[in-house]
Every structure is written in structure tokens, then in C-alpha cells.
């Protein structure tokens, strides 16, 4: 099972798999040569780059390179160390990059090669959740919790309101109760549910990810009672999903009389 992965159109976008400065070879404009750019490799296999690190999240990328199916490898033809190339599947253009060290070059080559040759895994449960996301909110059978939640990224006081449905460890987001399909959702397997107080001293629901690869999310219901209702439901829904090795271990550790058929 893919833990904490996203449904299409989902706000649960994992942190980039790789980011940092690289020099990119250019043949356009008045200045030819190498230009230092800030690169961000996303989990969707797309490589974004910006003029500066500070531009990430604030400005549109200068270009987005789709890496799936691309050819990635070292290049010694220029007589310059730590140079590597990337030729997207379209084959219309080859991108030439230069890292600051052999370690950095290997880090980028490994990450880009994984993006170029992704491992696909499908699960029946994922098919069910994708089907549910195509339904109106009240068409999902036996939800574990439903109602309004406000979402924050934790760094600003800006909150976005969603109508939410919780079902089988998945939280579905809708623009309103009248929406025809979900605008996104979170797979919550492995997440921890905590009650926190942000800078404005309001009690909020914190969803803590199983690893640093994924984001932490903050939600707030209409009042404290609603917050507690959501916290209880989220904990119970997530608890249903236990890793296979843990389930087997728990079964083996049960008293003998409980394991008899």
C-alpha cells in the first residue's frame, strides 16, 4: 500500500524528491555557456527550475521538464567534471547540467533515473478511493465522519474551507456539499493525529506524516467540540490500517485460546 500518497487533484503533494542548485548549459540568448539555476524534482517526475531558490513557490518555473521515459547519464565529452545529460522521451532537446561535486552529481542522477523509470504499483483499495473521489460527497456510503474543515499550510493565517468526508483512512475534499466530485484527498495510512495550538492560539488538528518525505497538514473545525469529533474519527480510521508484518506479529502474540478456530 502506498502510504500518504495522493489522489489526483490532491493537496497532499509530497515534498520534492531532490532539490538544489545546478549549472545548466544554454545556447540561447546573447550569453552562451553555463547558468546557475535552482532545480526542484517533484514526485510526479517533473523537473522544475527557477532563477533563484527564493523563487520556488512564489514564481512560475522557467521551465518544466517531464522526466518519465527520459535518458539520463554522465557526459565526459565537454572535458568538464560532474556533467550529466537528460534527454526527454520526446527527443527534441537534450539538457546538459553540471553539479558542484561528484556526490551531488550522483545524487541527481539517482533521483532523475528513478523519475525516468518509475515503478508502478496498483492496489484494489486505491481503485476504490479513486472511484469514491468521482462521486458527490453524500454518495459515499457509510462515511466515518463528515462536515466542514478549514485547512492551513501552517505557515500563514490563510485558511481554505472544504466540505470533507472521511472513509477508510482517506479524507476527501469538496468545494461544497453540492459538489459533483472531490477536488482532492489524502491517504492517511501511517499519519499521526495530534491536537496543536498555532500562533493565533486556536486549537487545530495536526496530521503528522510517517516520514519527512510528506507534508504535515493542519485543519480546524467550526468549534472545539467538532475538532474533538474529527480527531476521534481520524484516529479510529487510521488505526484500522495496520502493516501486514505488524498484523501477523499481533496475531502470533495473542493468547492461544484466542487463536483457536
C-alpha positions in Angstrom: 0.0 0.0 0.0 1.3 3.4 -0.9 1.4 5.4 2.4 0.4 9.0 2.3 0.3 9.2 -1.5 -2.2 11.5 -3.2 -5.4 11.2 -5.1 -5.5 13.1 -8.4 -6.1 16.8 -7.8 -5.0 16.2 -4.3 -3.5 18.8 -1.9 -1.3 16.1 -0.3 1.7 16.8 -2.5 4.9 15.1 -1.1 8.0 17.2 -0.7 10.3 17.2 -3.7 12.5 14.1 -4.1 15.5 16.3 -4.9 16.3 20.0 -5.0 19.4 22.2 -5.2 21.5 24.4 -7.4 22.9 23.1 -10.7 24.6 24.8 -13.7 22.6 24.5 -16.9 24.2 24.8 -20.2 22.5 27.2 -22.6 22.8 28.0 -26.3 20.1 30.7 -26.4 20.2 34.5 -26.0 23.2 36.7 -26.1 25.1 34.9 -23.3 26.1 31.3 -24.1 27.6 29.0 -21.5 26.5 27.9 -18.1 23.9 29.5 -15.9 23.2 28.7 -12.3 19.6 27.7 -11.6 17.6 26.3 -8.7 16.2 22.9 -9.6 13.3 21.0 -7.9 12.4 17.4 -8.9 8.8 16.7 -7.9 7.2 13.4 -7.1 5.3 13.5 -10.3 8.5 13.0 -12.2 8.7 16.6 -13.4 11.9 18.7 -13.0 11.2 22.4 -12.4 13.8 25.1 -12.4 14.0 28.7 -11.3 16.5 31.6 -11.4 16.9 31.6 -7.6 16.0 29.4 -4.6 13.7 32.2 -3.3 11.5 31.9 -6.5 10.3 28.4 -5.6 6.7 28.7 -4.5 6.5 32.4 -5.4 7.1 32.5 -9.2 6.3 30.2 -12.0 9.2 27.9 -13.0 11.3 29.0 -16.0 10.6 25.5 -17.5 9.2 22.1 -16.5 10.9 19.0 -17.9 9.0 15.8 -17.8 11.4 13.0 -17.0 9.3 9.8 -17.4 10.9 7.8 -20.2 13.9 10.2 -20.4 17.5 9.1 -20.9 19.8 10.3 -18.1 23.6 9.8 -17.9 27.0 11.2 -17.4 28.8 13.2 -20.1 32.6 13.4 -20.4 32.6 14.9 -23.9 33.0 18.5 -22.7 36.1 17.9 -20.6 34.4 19.3 -17.6 33.8 17.3 -14.4 30.4 16.5 -12.9 28.5 17.0 -16.1 25.4 14.9 -17.0 22.7 15.0 -19.6 19.0 14.4 -19.8 17.1 13.7 -23.0 13.3 13.6 -22.5 11.2 11.0 -24.3 10.2 13.5 -27.0 13.9 13.6 -28.1 13.5 17.2 -29.3 16.1 18.5 -26.9 19.0 17.4 -24.6 19.5 19.2 -21.4 23.1 19.5 -20.0 23.7 20.0 -16.3 26.8 20.4 -14.1 26.9 19.7 -10.4 29.3 21.1 -7.8 30.8 17.7 -6.8 30.8 14.0 -7.7 28.5 13.3 -4.8 26.0 15.9 -5.9 26.1 14.6 -9.5 25.4 11.0 -8.2 22.5 12.3 -6.1 20.8 14.0 -9.0 21.5 11.1 -11.4 19.9 8.6 -9.0 16.9 10.8 -8.4 16.4 11.6 -12.1 16.8 8.0 -13.1 14.1 6.9 -10.7 11.8 9.6 -12.1 12.6 8.4 -15.6 11.8 4.8 -14.8 9.0 4.9 -12.2 7.8 1.6 -10.6 4.0 1.3 -11.0 2.0 -0.5 -8.3 -1.8 -0.7 -8.2 -4.0 -1.8 -5.4 -7.7 -2.5 -5.2 -8.0 -0.1 -2.3 -6.6 2.7 -4.4 -9.1 1.9 -7.2 -11.9 2.2 -4.7 -10.7 5.6 -3.3 -10.3 6.9 -6.9 -13.8 5.8 -7.6 -15.1 7.4 -4.4 -13.4 10.7 -5.4 -15.5 10.8 -8.6 -18.7 10.7 -6.5 -20.7 13.5 -4.8 -20.0 13.7 -1.1 -23.3 12.3 0.1 -23.0 9.4 -2.4 -20.1 7.8 -0.4 -21.6 5.0 1.7 -21.1 4.8 5.5 -18.7 7.7 6.0 -16.8 7.7 9.3 -17.0 11.5 9.6 -18.3 14.4 7.5 -18.5 18.1 7.8 -16.7 21.4 7.3 -12.9 21.7 7.9 -10.6 24.6 7.3 -7.1 23.8 6.0 -3.9 25.8 6.6 -0.3 25.1 5.5 0.8 26.0 9.0 3.0 29.0 7.8 0.3 31.6 7.2 -3.1 32.6 8.7 -4.8 31.8 5.4 -7.4 29.0 5.7 -9.3 27.3 3.0 -12.7 25.7 3.7 -13.5 22.2 2.5 -16.5 20.0 2.9 -14.9 16.7 4.0 -15.7 13.1 4.0 -13.6 10.5 6.0 -13.8 6.9 4.8 -11.4 4.0 5.3 -8.3 6.1 6.1 -8.9 8.5 3.2 -10.0 12.2 3.7 -11.9 13.5 0.6 -12.2 17.3 -0.1 -15.1 19.0 -1.8 -15.6 22.7 -2.6 -19.1 22.4 -1.0 -21.7 19.8 -0.1 -23.3 20.3 -3.6 -20.1 19.4 -5.5 -20.3 16.6 -8.0 -16.8 15.1 -7.3 -13.9 15.5 -4.9 -11.4 18.3 -5.6 -8.7 16.2 -3.8 -8.0 13.9 -0.9 -5.4 12.5 1.4 -4.3 8.9 2.0 -3.7 8.9 5.8 -2.1 5.5 6.4 0.8 6.0 8.8 -0.2 9.5 9.8 -0.5 10.5 13.4 -3.3 12.8 14.6 -2.4 15.5 17.2 -4.0 18.5 18.7 -1.8 21.6 18.4 -2.0 25.3 19.0 -0.7 27.6 16.3 0.5 31.2 16.6 -3.0 32.6 16.9 -3.7 30.2 19.9 -6.5 28.3 18.3 -6.7 24.6 18.8 -6.1 22.8 15.5 -5.8 19.2 14.2 -2.3 18.3 13.1 -1.8 15.4 10.7 1.8 14.3 11.2 3.3 12.2 8.3 5.1 8.9 8.7 8.3 10.4 7.2 9.8 13.7 6.2 9.0 12.9 2.6 5.4 14.0 3.1 3.8 17.2 4.4 2.3 18.0 7.7 -1.3 19.2 7.5 -3.3 21.5 9.8 -7.1 21.5 10.0 -9.6 23.3 12.1 -13.3 22.6 12.5 -16.1 25.0 13.4 -15.6 24.7 17.2 -13.7 22.7 19.8 -16.4 20.0 20.0 -16.2 19.5 16.3 -12.4 19.4 16.5 -12.6 16.5 19.0 -15.2 14.7 16.9 -12.8 14.8 13.9 -9.8 13.8 16.0 -11.5 10.8 17.4 -12.8 9.7 13.9 -9.4 10.3 12.2 -7.5 8.2 14.8 -10.0 5.4 14.6 -10.0 5.4 10.7 -6.2 5.4 10.5 -5.9 2.7 13.2 -7.8 0.2 11.0 -4.9 0.1 8.6 -2.0 -2.0 10.1 1.1 -3.1 8.1 0.9 -6.8 7.2 4.0 -7.7 9.2 2.6 -6.0 12.3 -0.8 -7.7 11.8 0.9 -11.1 11.6 3.0 -10.3 14.7 0.0 -9.2 16.7 -1.8 -12.4 15.7 1.1 -14.6 16.8 1.3 -12.8 20.1 -2.3 -13.3 21.0 -3.1 -15.9 23.7 -3.6 -19.5 22.4 -7.3 -19.6 23.3 -7.9 -16.5 21.1 -6.2 -18.1 18.0 -8.1 -21.3 18.0 -10.6 -21.8 15.1 
